[in-house]
Structures are given as C-alpha cells and as structure tokens.
Amino acid sequence: MRLLGPLLCCIWLTACTTHGVQNQKYTQVRSSLVVNDINNYGCAQPLISDIEYIIDTGVRVTETELHDHYSTTGCSVSGTLLDNGLVKDFTFDFGGLIYINDGTTIACGPSCCADPSFEYCTYEE
C-alpha cells in the first residue's frame, strides 16, 4: 500500500507531459480546404490526408518549441475534428502546424519530416 502513492504520482506526471508525446487519436477531420493566403503566395490546397498525416506522426509542442524550431507560412485552412466525441475547431498552417482551439499545437516534427516528399515541414533542429 505504501508504494501506491508514489506509483500513482509517477503515472500522473508521465501522463501530463507533452513534449515528444504521440497524439491522441483525433478523428473525422473536416475542412472546406478554402486557403487563407495572407501573403498572396498562391498556396495550393492541401489534402485532408496531409492534415491527418501530421496528426498521426507529429508531436505536441509548447510555445517555446514552436518559436525555436518551426516557421509559419501565411497559408492556412480551417476545419473541425473530433476529440473523444467533442467537436473542436482547428487551423492548419502550411508550415506543418495544427492549432486546435483547446490550446493544443501539433507540429510536423522530426519523424513527420522524415518523408522527404512531404511538403508541409518547417522543422529545424
């Protein structure tokens, strides 16, 4: 019984950390894929599968990690996804960044960027 308290504390701390943690499974990604191109770069429409790829292989990042290792592009699309049955809004920046309206940011990090043909990667070490 004496070990139960420290064990539960370790489990709680592990569950609450976000750096490098694979993402919970978001489902039903929906978007009209209307591109918001604030710099007039002529950004092409992404595919829903591109957004799902980042959700599946990307990592949650903090504001500091976002600032230090990623770039925004000025091109984005918005949409919705399901998180444990709850509908949440998101914005996908073409720099490989997904901003979810609950404050979560998922970024295309090292494993996501490992595919050299994936164009939505701005990660730099």
N, CA, C and O atoms as a MOPAC input file, in Angstrom:
PM7 MOZYME 1SCF
protein

 N      0.80800 1    -1.18600 1     0.00000 1
 C      0.00000 1     0.00000 1     0.00000 1
 C      0.86100 1     1.26200 1     0.00000 1
 O      0.46400 1     2.28100 1    -0.56600 1
 N      2.04500 1     1.20100 1     0.63600 1
 C      2.91900 1     2.37000 1     0.69700 1
 C      3.44200 1     2.77900 1    -0.67200 1
 O      3.75500 1     3.95000 1    -0.88500 1
 N      3.54000 1     1.85200 1    -1.58500 1
 C      4.05100 1     2.15800 1    -2.91300 1
 C      2.97600 1     2.72600 1    -3.84000 1
 O      3.29700 1     3.26000 1    -4.90200 1
 N      1.74400 1     2.61900 1    -3.46200 1
 C      0.65400 1     3.07400 1    -4.32000 1
 C      0.71500 1     4.57600 1    -4.56900 1
 O      0.52500 1     5.01400 1    -5.70400 1
 N      0.97200 1     5.37200 1    -3.54400 1
 C      1.03600 1     6.83100 1    -3.69500 1
 C      2.11700 1     7.27100 1    -4.66900 1
 O      1.82000 1     7.99400 1    -5.61900 1
 N      3.37900 1     6.85000 1    -4.46000 1
 C      4.44000 1     7.23400 1    -5.40600 1
 C      4.19800 1     6.70000 1    -6.81700 1
 O      4.51300 1     7.37200 1    -7.79800 1
 N      3.64100 1     5.50100 1    -6.92000 1
 C      3.35600 1     4.93000 1    -8.22700 1
 C      2.32000 1     5.76600 1    -8.95300 1
 O      2.49900 1     6.07300 1   -10.13200 1
 N      1.25100 1     6.13800 1    -8.28900 1
 C      0.22300 1     6.96900 1    -8.91100 1
 C      0.77000 1     8.33800 1    -9.29100 1
 O      0.39400 1     8.89000 1   -10.32500 1
 N      1.64900 1     8.88600 1    -8.47200 1
 C      2.27100 1    10.17800 1    -8.76900 1
 C      3.09500 1    10.08500 1   -10.05600 1
 O      3.02300 1    10.97900 1   -10.90000 1
 N      3.86900 1     9.02000 1   -10.21300 1
 C      4.67700 1     8.83400 1   -11.42300 1
 C      3.80400 1     8.68400 1   -12.65300 1
 O      4.10200 1     9.25400 1   -13.70300 1
 N      2.74300 1     7.93000 1   -12.53200 1
 C      1.82400 1     7.74400 1   -13.65800 1
 C      1.19900 1     9.08000 1   -14.03400 1
 O      1.10300 1     9.40600 1   -15.21700 1
 N      0.77400 1     9.85500 1   -13.04600 1
 C      0.15300 1    11.15300 1   -13.31200 1
 C      1.13300 1    12.09300 1   -14.00100 1
 O      0.76800 1    12.75700 1   -14.97200 1
 N      2.37400 1    12.16200 1   -13.51700 1
 C      3.36700 1    13.04100 1   -14.12100 1
 C      3.68000 1    12.62600 1   -15.54700 1
 O      3.82100 1    13.47700 1   -16.42400 1
 N      3.78800 1    11.34200 1   -15.78400 1
 C      4.04700 1    10.85000 1   -17.12900 1
 C      2.90300 1    11.19100 1   -18.06400 1
 O      3.13600 1    11.57400 1   -19.21100 1
 N      1.69200 1    11.06100 1   -17.60200 1
 C      0.52300 1    11.34200 1   -18.43700 1
 C      0.37900 1    12.82100 1   -18.74500 1
 O     -0.20300 1    13.17800 1   -19.77000 1
 N      0.88900 1    13.68400 1   -17.89200 1
 C      0.71300 1    15.12500 1   -18.07000 1
 C      1.80000 1    15.78500 1   -18.89200 1
 O      1.64200 1    16.94600 1   -19.27000 1
 N      2.89000 1    15.10600 1   -19.18800 1
 C      3.91900 1    15.72500 1   -20.00200 1
 C      3.52000 1    15.66600 1   -21.46100 1
 O      2.84700 1    14.72700 1   -21.88700 1
 N      3.93500 1    16.67900 1   -22.24400 1
 C      3.51900 1    16.73700 1   -23.63800 1
 C      4.66900 1    16.68700 1   -24.62600 1
 O      4.44000 1    16.37700 1   -25.79500 1
 N      5.88500 1    16.97500 1   -24.21500 1
 C      6.98600 1    17.03800 1   -25.16100 1
 C      7.24200 1    15.66200 1   -25.77800 1
 O      7.48100 1    14.68300 1   -25.07100 1
 N      7.18600 1    15.61000 1   -27.10600 1
 C      7.51000 1    14.38700 1   -27.81600 1
 C      6.47900 1    13.28300 1   -27.68300 1
 O      6.75700 1    12.14500 1   -28.06300 1
 N      5.32000 1    13.57200 1   -27.16700 1
 C      4.29900 1    12.55600 1   -26.96900 1
 C      3.47300 1    12.42000 1   -28.24200 1
 O      3.04100 1    13.41700 1   -28.82200 1
 N      3.25900 1    11.18200 1   -28.66900 1
 C      2.38400 1    10.97100 1   -29.80800 1
 C      0.98400 1    11.44900 1   -29.44300 1
 O      0.60800 1    11.47000 1   -28.27000 1
 N      0.23400 1    11.82500 1   -30.43800 1
 C     -1.05600 1    12.45400 1   -30.21400 1
 C     -2.15100 1    11.43400 1   -29.98200 1
 O     -2.14800 1    10.33800 1   -30.54100 1
 N     -3.09400 1    11.83700 1   -29.13100 1
 C     -4.28700 1    11.02800 1   -29.01000 1
 C     -4.90900 1    10.98400 1   -30.39300 1
 O     -4.58800 1    11.82100 1   -31.23700 1
 N     -5.76000 1    10.06200 1   -30.63500 1
 C     -6.31600 1     9.90300 1   -31.96900 1
 C     -7.46200 1    10.87900 1   -32.19300 1
 O     -8.56100 1    10.70000 1   -31.66700 1
 N     -7.19600 1    11.89000 1   -32.96500 1
 C     -8.25700 1    12.77600 1   -33.42400 1
 C     -8.87800 1    12.11200 1   -34.63900 1
 O     -8.17800 1    11.48700 1   -35.43600 1
 N    -10.17200 1    12.24300 1   -34.78100 1
 C    -10.86800 1    11.59200 1   -35.88800 1
 C    -11.73700 1    12.59200 1   -36.62900 1
 O    -11.92000 1    13.73000 1   -36.19700 1
 N    -12.26100 1    12.14300 1   -37.74200 1
 C    -13.19900 1    12.89300 1   -38.56500 1
 C    -12.72600 1    14.31200 1   -38.85100 1
 O    -13.42400 1    15.28200 1   -38.55500 1
 N    -11.55000 1    14.42200 1   -39.42200 1
 C    -11.02200 1    15.72100 1   -39.82500 1
 C    -11.84600 1    16.22100 1   -41.00800 1
 O    -11.98300 1    15.54400 1   -42.02600 1
 N    -12.38400 1    17.41600 1   -40.84500 1
 C    -13.22800 1    18.01800 1   -41.88200 1
 C    -12.73800 1    19.43300 1   -42.16400 1
 O    -12.35300 1    20.16600 1   -41.25300 1
 N    -12.75800 1    19.80100 1   -43.43400 1
 C    -12.40800 1    21.15900 1   -43.82300 1
 C    -12.93600 1    21.42300 1   -45.21400 1
 O    -12.99100 1    20.52100 1   -46.05000 1
 N    -13.32400 1    22.66200 1   -45.45800 1
 C    -13.71300 1    23.04900 1   -46.81800 1
 C    -12.46500 1    23.26400 1   -47.66500 1
 O    -12.55300 1    23.38900 1   -48.88700 1
 N    -11.29900 1    23.30800 1   -47.01500 1
 C    -10.00000 1    23.49300 1   -47.65400 1
 C     -9.90200 1    24.81000 1   -48.42700 1
 O     -9.16300 1    24.90900 1   -49.40600 1
 N    -10.64700 1    25.80800 1   -47.98100 1
 C    -10.51700 1    27.14300 1   -48.54800 1
 C     -9.24900 1    27.75300 1   -47.96300 1
 O     -9.13500 1    27.93100 1   -46.75000 1
 N     -8.30300 1    28.06800 1   -48.83400 1
 C     -6.98900 1    28.54400 1   -48.39800 1
 C     -7.03800 1    30.02400 1   -48.04600 1
 O     -7.50500 1    30.85100 1   -48.82900 1
 N     -6.55000 1    30.33700 1   -46.85800 1
 C     -6.33800 1    31.71400 1   -46.43900 1
 C     -4.87000 1    32.01000 1   -46.73700 1
 O     -3.98300 1    31.48600 1   -46.06300 1
 N     -4.61000 1    32.84200 1   -47.73800 1
 C     -3.26000 1    33.10500 1   -48.23700 1
 C     -2.92900 1    34.57800 1   -48.00200 1
 O     -3.03800 1    35.39600 1   -48.91500 1
 N     -2.51900 1    34.91800 1   -46.75600 1
 C     -2.37100 1    36.33000 1   -46.39700 1
 C     -1.20500 1    37.01900 1   -47.10600 1
 O     -1.18300 1    38.24800 1   -47.18200 1
 N     -0.24700 1    36.26800 1   -47.62100 1
 C      0.90200 1    36.85900 1   -48.31000 1
 C      0.80300 1    36.75200 1   -49.83100 1
 O      1.73700 1    37.11500 1   -50.54600 1
 N     -0.31800 1    36.25700 1   -50.31400 1
 C     -0.53500 1    36.08500 1   -51.75900 1
 C      0.55600 1    35.24800 1   -52.42200 1
 O      1.06300 1    35.60400 1   -53.48600 1
 N      0.91100 1    34.14000 1   -51.78600 1
 C      1.90600 1    33.22400 1   -52.33900 1
 C      1.32300 1    32.28500 1   -53.39200 1
 O      2.07300 1    31.60300 1   -54.09100 1
 N      0.01400 1    32.24100 1   -53.51300 1
 C     -0.60100 1    31.29400 1   -54.43700 1
 C     -0.54800 1    29.87700 1   -53.90400 1
 O     -0.31600 1    28.93600 1   -54.66300 1
 N     -0.75800 1    29.71700 1   -52.61600 1
 C     -0.66800 1    28.40700 1   -51.97000 1
 C     -1.72500 1    27.44900 1   -52.50900 1
 O     -2.89900 1    27.79800 1   -52.62700 1
 N     -1.29200 1    26.25300 1   -52.82800 1
 C     -2.20300 1    25.22200 1   -53.32100 1
 C     -2.93500 1    24.57900 1   -52.14300 1
 O     -2.44100 1    24.56300 1   -51.01600 1
 N     -4.10400 1    24.06000 1   -52.42900 1
 C     -4.90900 1    23.38200 1   -51.40800 1
 C     -4.20700 1    22.12800 1   -50.90000 1
 O     -3.69400 1    21.33900 1   -51.69400 1
 N     -4.18100 1    21.93800 1   -49.58600 1
 C     -3.67300 1    20.66500 1   -49.06600 1
 C     -4.76100 1    19.60000 1   -49.17900 1
 O     -5.90500 1    19.89800 1   -49.52300 1
 N     -4.40000 1    18.39200 1   -48.89400 1
 C     -5.37200 1    17.30200 1   -48.82200 1
 C     -5.70500 1    17.04400 1   -47.35700 1
 O     -4.89600 1    17.32700 1   -46.47300 1
 N     -6.88400 1    16.51200 1   -47.10200 1
 C     -7.23400 1    16.10100 1   -45.73200 1
 C     -6.20600 1    15.08700 1   -45.24000 1
 O     -5.85300 1    15.08600 1   -44.06000 1
 N     -5.72700 1    14.23000 1   -46.13000 1
 C     -4.74400 1    13.21900 1   -45.73300 1
 C     -3.43600 1    13.85500 1   -45.27300 1
 O     -2.73200 1    13.26500 1   -44.45200 1
 N     -3.08700 1    15.04600 1   -45.77900 1
 C     -1.89300 1    15.75300 1   -45.29900 1
 C     -2.06800 1    16.17000 1   -43.83900 1
 O     -1.14900 1    16.03500 1   -43.03200 1
 N     -3.24500 1    16.67300 1   -43.51300 1
 C     -3.54300 1    17.08900 1   -42.14000 1
 C     -3.56200 1    15.86500 1   -41.22000 1
 O     -3.02900 1    15.90700 1   -40.11100 1
 N     -4.17500 1    14.78200 1   -41.68600 1
 C     -4.22200 1    13.54800 1   -40.88800 1
 C     -2.82200 1    12.97600 1   -40.66800 1
 O     -2.54100 1    12.41900 1   -39.60700 1
 N     -1.94700 1    13.10900 1   -41.65800 1
 C     -0.57000 1    12.63100 1   -41.52200 1
 C      0.14200 1    13.35200 1   -40.37600 1
 O      0.85200 1    12.72900 1   -39.58700 1
 N     -0.05500 1    14.67300 1   -40.29100 1
 C      0.57300 1    15.43500 1   -39.20300 1
 C     -0.03100 1    15.03000 1   -37.86500 1
 O      0.69100 1    14.89200 1   -36.87800 1
 N     -1.33500 1    14.84100 1   -37.82300 1
 C     -1.97300 1    14.40200 1   -36.57700 1
 C     -1.40200 1    13.04800 1   -36.14000 1
 O     -1.15400 1    12.83000 1   -34.95400 1
 N     -1.19800 1    12.15600 1   -37.08900 1
 C     -0.72800 1    10.80700 1   -36.77300 1
 C      0.76100 1    10.73400 1   -36.44900 1
 O      1.16200 1     9.91500 1   -35.62100 1
 N      1.58700 1    11.56100 1   -37.07100 1
 C      3.03400 1    11.43300 1   -36.90700 1
 C      3.68300 1    12.62100 1   -36.21500 1
 O      4.84100 1    12.54400 1   -35.80300 1
 N      2.94700 1    13.71900 1   -36.08300 1
 C      3.50600 1    14.92000 1   -35.46600 1
 C      3.58000 1    14.80300 1   -33.94900 1
 O      3.22100 1    13.77900 1   -33.36700 1
 N      4.05000 1    15.86900 1   -33.33100 1
 C      4.18500 1    15.92800 1   -31.88100 1
 C      3.52200 1    17.19400 1   -31.35900 1
 O      3.44000 1    18.21000 1   -32.04900 1
 N      3.05000 1    17.10200 1   -30.11800 1
 C      2.55100 1    18.29900 1   -29.45300 1
 C      3.74700 1    19.15500 1   -29.09100 1
 O      4.77900 1    18.64200 1   -28.65900 1
 N      3.60900 1    20.46200 1   -29.26600 1
 C      4.71800 1    21.36300 1   -28.97100 1
 C      4.26100 1    22.50400 1   -28.07200 1
 O      3.08800 1    22.87700 1   -28.05200 1
 N      5.20800 1    23.03900 1   -27.34000 1
 C      4.96400 1    24.20300 1   -26.50000 1
 C      5.19800 1    25.46100 1   -27.33600 1
 O      5.69700 1    25.38100 1   -28.45800 1
 N      4.83900 1    26.61100 1   -26.79100 1
 C      5.08700 1    27.88800 1   -27.47000 1
 C      6.58400 1    28.08500 1   -27.70600 1
 O      6.98500 1    28.58400 1   -28.75800 1
 N      7.40800 1    27.69900 1   -26.74000 1
 C      8.85800 1    27.84500 1   -26.88000 1
 C      9.37900 1    26.96800 1   -28.00600 1
 O     10.16300 1    27.42800 1   -28.83500 1
 N      8.95400 1    25.71100 1   -28.04600 1
 C      9.38500 1    24.80900 1   -29.11700 1
 C      8.91800 1    25.32300 1   -30.47400 1
 O      9.65400 1    25.26100 1   -31.45900 1
 N      7.70900 1    25.82300 1   -30.51600 1
 C      7.15300 1    26.37900 1   -31.75200 1
 C      8.02700 1    27.53000 1   -32.24400 1
 O      8.37700 1    27.59300 1   -33.42300 1
 N      8.37200 1    28.42100 1   -31.35100 1
 C      9.20300 1    29.58000 1   -31.68800 1
 C     10.60400 1    29.17000 1   -32.12900 1
 O     11.14500 1    29.72600 1   -33.08500 1
 N     11.19300 1    28.19700 1   -31.43300 1
 C     12.58200 1    27.82600 1   -31.67600 1
 C     12.80200 1    26.91500 1   -32.88300 1
 O     13.88800 1    26.91800 1   -33.46200 1
 N     11.78400 1    26.13000 1   -33.27700 1
 C     12.03600 1    25.08000 1   -34.27400 1
 C     11.12300 1    25.09200 1   -35.50200 1
 O     11.31400 1    24.27900 1   -36.40600 1
 N     10.15500 1    25.97600 1   -35.55800 1
 C      9.17800 1    25.92700 1   -36.65000 1
 C      8.95500 1    27.30200 1   -37.25600 1
 O      9.26600 1    28.32300 1   -36.64300 1
 N      8.40900 1    27.31600 1   -38.47400 1
 C      8.07000 1    28.56000 1   -39.16000 1
 C      6.62600 1    28.50700 1   -39.63300 1
 O      6.11400 1    27.45000 1   -40.00200 1
 N      5.98400 1    29.65800 1   -39.61500 1
 C      4.65000 1    29.75600 1   -40.19900 1
 C      4.80400 1    30.24100 1   -41.63400 1
 O      5.84400 1    30.78300 1   -42.00800 1
 N      3.76300 1    30.04200 1   -42.43200 1
 C      3.87300 1    30.35400 1   -43.85700 1
 C      2.94900 1    31.46600 1   -44.33000 1
 O      3.18400 1    32.05500 1   -45.38500 1
 N      1.91600 1    31.75800 1   -43.57600 1
 C      0.91900 1    32.71500 1   -44.05100 1
 C     -0.17600 1    32.05100 1   -44.85700 1
 O     -1.11800 1    32.71500 1   -45.29000 1
 N     -0.06300 1    30.74800 1   -45.06400 1
 C     -1.10000 1    29.98500 1   -45.76900 1
 C     -1.72800 1    29.02100 1   -44.77200 1
 O     -1.02100 1    28.34600 1   -44.02400 1
 N     -3.04700 1    28.95800 1   -44.76500 1
 C     -3.72200 1    28.07700 1   -43.81000 1
 C     -5.10000 1    27.70100 1   -44.30400 1
 O     -5.66500 1    28.34000 1   -45.19100 1
 N     -5.62600 1    26.64600 1   -43.70500 1
 C     -7.02600 1    26.25500 1   -43.86200 1
 C     -7.57300 1    25.96600 1   -42.47200 1
 O     -6.82100 1    25.63800 1   -41.55400 1
 N     -8.86700 1    26.08900 1   -42.32800 1
 C     -9.51600 1    25.80200 1   -41.04700 1
 C    -10.47600 1    24.64900 1   -41.21600 1
 O    -10.88100 1    24.30500 1   -42.32700 1
 N    -10.83200 1    24.05700 1   -40.08500 1
 C    -11.76800 1    22.94600 1   -40.12500 1
 C    -12.13900 1    22.49400 1   -38.73300 1
 O    -11.93200 1    23.20400 1   -37.74900 1
 N    -12.69600 1    21.29300 1   -38.66900 1
 C    -13.07400 1    20.69200 1   -37.39700 1
 C    -12.55300 1    19.26800 1   -37.34700 1
 O    -12.25500 1    18.65500 1   -38.37200 1
 N    -12.45200 1    18.75700 1   -36.12400 1
 C    -12.09800 1    17.35100 1   -35.90600 1
 C    -12.78000 1    16.89700 1   -34.63300 1
 O    -13.26100 1    17.71500 1   -33.84800 1
 N    -12.82100 1    15.59500 1   -34.43300 1
 C    -13.38800 1    15.04400 1   -33.20800 1
 C    -12.27700 1    14.64200 1   -32.26000 1
 O    -11.28400 1    14.03300 1   -32.65800 1
 N    -12.46300 1    14.99600 1   -30.99800 1
 C    -11.54700 1    14.62700 1   -29.92900 1
 C    -12.38700 1    13.96500 1   -28.84900 1
 O    -13.06100 1    14.64100 1   -28.07100 1
 N    -12.34100 1    12.62400 1   -28.80500 1
 C    -13.17400 1    11.87200 1   -27.85200 1
 C    -14.63500 1    12.27400 1   -27.93400 1
 O    -15.29900 1    12.44600 1   -26.91100 1
 N    -15.13300 1    12.42300 1   -29.14800 1
 C    -16.53800 1    12.74400 1   -29.36600 1
 C    -16.86600 1    14.22200 1   -29.32500 1
 O    -17.99600 1    14.60200 1   -29.63300 1
 N    -15.91500 1    15.07300 1   -28.95300 1
 C    -16.14100 1    16.51200 1   -28.90600 1
 C    -15.62800 1    17.15400 1   -30.18900 1
 O    -14.50500 1    16.88800 1   -30.61500 1
 N    -16.44300 1    17.99300 1   -30.79900 1
 C    -16.03300 1    18.71100 1   -32.00000 1
 C    -15.14600 1    19.87500 1   -31.59000 1
 O    -15.50200 1    20.67100 1   -30.72200 1
 N    -13.97700 1    19.96200 1   -32.23300 1
 C    -13.05200 1    21.06300 1   -31.96200 1
 C    -12.64600 1    21.69700 1   -33.28300 1
 O    -12.47900 1    21.01400 1   -34.29400 1
 N    -12.49100 1    23.00800 1   -33.25500 1
 C    -12.01600 1    23.73300 1   -34.42600 1
 C    -10.50200 1    23.66700 1   -34.47200 1
 O     -9.84100 1    23.57700 1   -33.43800 1
 N     -9.95200 1    23.71200 1   -35.69100 1
 C     -8.50700 1    23.77000 1   -35.85200 1
 C     -8.15900 1    24.67800 1   -37.02200 1
 O     -8.98400 1    24.95100 1   -37.89400 1
 N     -6.91900 1    25.13400 1   -37.01100 1
 C     -6.33300 1    25.83500 1   -38.15000 1
 C     -5.04100 1    25.11800 1   -38.49200 1
 O     -4.21000 1    24.85900 1   -37.62200 1
 N     -4.88300 1    24.80200 1   -39.75900 1
 C     -3.67600 1    24.14500 1   -40.24200 1
 C     -2.84100 1    25.17100 1   -40.99500 1
 O     -3.24100 1    25.64300 1   -42.05900 1
 N     -1.67600 1    25.51800 1   -40.44100 1
 C     -0.72600 1    26.38200 1   -41.13300 1
 C      0.16800 1    25.48300 1   -41.98300 1
 O      0.59700 1    24.42100 1   -41.53100 1
 N      0.44500 1    25.90800 1   -43.20900 1
 C      1.18000 1    25.07300 1   -44.14300 1
 C      2.63700 1    24.84900 1   -43.73700 1
 O      3.36500 1    24.13900 1   -44.43100 1
 N      3.06700 1    25.43700 1   -42.63300 1
 C      4.38300 1    25.13500 1   -42.07900 1
 C      4.37700 1    23.82400 1   -41.30900 1
 O      5.36200 1    23.47500 1   -40.65900 1
 N      3.25900 1    23.09400 1   -41.38400 1
 C      3.15500 1    21.80900 1   -40.69400 1
 C      2.66200 1    21.95300 1   -39.27500 1
 O      3.01900 1    21.15800 1   -38.40500 1
 N      1.84200 1    22.96600 1   -39.03200 1
 C      1.37000 1    23.26900 1   -37.68400 1
 C     -0.14500 1    23.20800 1   -37.62700 1
 O     -0.83300 1    23.81300 1   -38.45000 1
 N     -0.66100 1    22.47500 1   -36.64900 1
 C     -2.10300 1    22.38700 1   -36.44400 1
 C     -2.41300 1    22.98700 1   -35.08200 1
 O     -1.98100 1    22.48400 1   -34.04500 1
 N     -3.17200 1    24.07200 1   -35.11200 1
 C     -3.58600 1    24.75400 1   -33.88600 1
 C     -5.02000 1    24.34500 1   -33.57900 1
 O     -5.92900 1    24.64600 1   -34.35200 1
 N     -5.22900 1    23.66400 1   -32.46200 1
 C     -6.56600 1    23.22600 1   -32.06000 1
 C     -7.09200 1    24.22000 1   -31.03800 1
 O     -6.33300 1    24.72800 1   -30.21200 1
 N     -8.38600 1    24.49800 1   -31.09100 1
 C     -8.94500 1    25.57700 1   -30.26400 1
 C     -8.93600 1    25.30800 1   -28.76500 1
 O     -9.41100 1    26.14400 1   -27.99600 1
 N     -8.41500 1    24.17500 1   -28.33200 1
 C     -8.26600 1    23.94300 1   -26.89400 1
 C     -6.86700 1    24.32900 1   -26.40700 1
 O     -6.51800 1    24.08900 1   -25.25100 1
 N     -6.06900 1    24.92800 1   -27.29900 1
 C     -4.71800 1    25.35500 1   -26.93900 1
 C     -3.63100 1    24.38200 1   -27.35500 1
 O     -2.44900 1    24.69100 1   -27.21100 1
 N     -3.99500 1    23.22200 1   -27.86400 1
 C     -3.02600 1    22.22700 1   -28.31900 1
 C     -2.45100 1    22.63600 1   -29.67100 1
 O     -3.18500 1    23.06800 1   -30.55900 1
 N     -1.14500 1    22.49800 1   -29.82100 1
 C     -0.49900 1    22.68300 1   -31.12100 1
 C      0.23000 1    21.39900 1   -31.46800 1
 O      1.04200 1    20.90400 1   -30.68600 1
 N     -0.06000 1    20.86900 1   -32.63500 1
 C      0.60800 1    19.67300 1   -33.14000 1
 C      1.47300 1    20.11800 1   -34.31000 1
 O      1.00700 1    20.82200 1   -35.20600 1
 N      2.73400 1    19.70400 1   -34.29400 1
 C      3.66400 1    20.12200 1   -35.33500 1
 C      4.27900 1    18.91800 1   -36.03600 1
 O      4.47400 1    17.85700 1   -35.44300 1
 N      4.56900 1    19.11200 1   -37.28800 1
 C      5.27600 1    18.10300 1   -38.07400 1
 C      6.74000 1    18.17200 1   -37.66400 1
 O      7.49500 1    19.00500 1   -38.16500 1
 N      7.13100 1    17.29400 1   -36.75400 1
 C      8.48400 1    17.27300 1   -36.20800 1
 C      9.38900 1    16.31400 1   -36.94800 1
 O      9.13600 1    15.99500 1   -38.10900 1
 N     10.45200 1    15.84600 1   -36.28700 1
 C     11.44900 1    15.00100 1   -36.95000 1
 C     10.88200 1    13.76000 1   -37.63400 1
 O     11.24300 1    13.48100 1   -38.77700 1
 N     10.00700 1    13.01000 1   -36.97000 1
 C      9.50800 1    11.78300 1   -37.61000 1
 C      8.54600 1    12.11500 1   -38.74900 1
 O      8.53400 1    11.42600 1   -39.76900 1
 N      7.76400 1    13.13600 1   -38.58700 1
 C      6.84500 1    13.57400 1   -39.64100 1
 C      7.63600 1    14.07800 1   -40.85300 1
 O      7.27500 1    13.79400 1   -41.99500 1
 N      8.70300 1    14.81900 1   -40.60300 1
 C      9.51600 1    15.38700 1   -41.67500 1
 C     10.46500 1    14.36800 1   -42.30100 1
 O     11.16500 1    14.68800 1   -43.26200 1
 N     10.49700 1    13.15100 1   -41.77000 1
 C     11.38800 1    12.12100 1   -42.30400 1
 C     11.03200 1    11.76300 1   -43.74400 1
 O     11.88300 1    11.27300 1   -44.48600 1
 N      9.79400 1    11.99900 1   -44.14100 1
 C      9.37200 1    11.74800 1   -45.51600 1
 C      9.77200 1    12.96000 1   -46.35700 1
 O      9.13700 1    14.01000 1   -46.25300 1
 N     10.80500 1    12.84000 1   -47.18300 1
 C     11.29400 1    13.99900 1   -47.93600 1
 C     10.28200 1    14.54500 1   -48.94500 1
 O     10.42500 1    15.68100 1   -49.39800 1
 N      9.28500 1    13.77600 1   -49.29700 1
 C      8.28600 1    14.25500 1   -50.25700 1
 C      7.14200 1    15.00500 1   -49.58400 1
 O      6.28700 1    15.57100 1   -50.26600 1
 N      7.11700 1    15.01500 1   -48.24500 1
 C      6.04100 1    15.71500 1   -47.54100 1
 C      6.37700 1    17.19800 1   -47.48500 1
 O      7.37300 1    17.59300 1   -46.87900 1
 N      5.55300 1    18.00900 1   -48.11200 1
 C      5.89200 1    19.42100 1   -48.30400 1
 C      5.55800 1    20.33700 1   -47.13600 1
 O      5.98900 1    21.49000 1   -47.13300 1
 N      4.80400 1    19.86700 1   -46.14200 1
 C      4.37800 1    20.72900 1   -45.05400 1
 C      5.27200 1    20.54900 1   -43.82500 1
 O      4.79900 1    20.20000 1   -42.74300 1
 N      6.54900 1    20.78900 1   -44.00900 1
 C      7.52200 1    20.60900 1   -42.93300 1
 C      8.43100 1    21.82400 1   -42.86400 1
 O      9.11100 1    22.15600 1   -43.83500 1
 N      8.44200 1    22.49400 1   -41.70200 1
 C      9.37100 1    23.60700 1   -41.48800 1
 C     10.26800 1    23.35100 1   -40.29000 1
 O     10.99200 1    24.24700 1   -39.85800 1
 N     10.23100 1    22.14600 1   -39.75100 1
 C     11.02800 1    21.82800 1   -38.55300 1
 C     12.51900 1    22.01800 1   -38.82000 1
 O     13.04600 1    21.56300 1   -39.83500 1
 N     13.18100 1    22.69500 1   -37.89700 1
 C     14.64000 1    22.83100 1   -37.92900 1
 C     15.16900 1    22.57400 1   -36.53400 1
 O     14.60600 1    23.07000 1   -35.55800 1
 N     16.22900 1    21.81700 1   -36.42400 1
 C     16.83700 1    21.46300 1   -35.13800 1
 C     17.28000 1    22.65700 1   -34.36800 1
 O     17.81000 1    22.51900 1   -33.26600 1

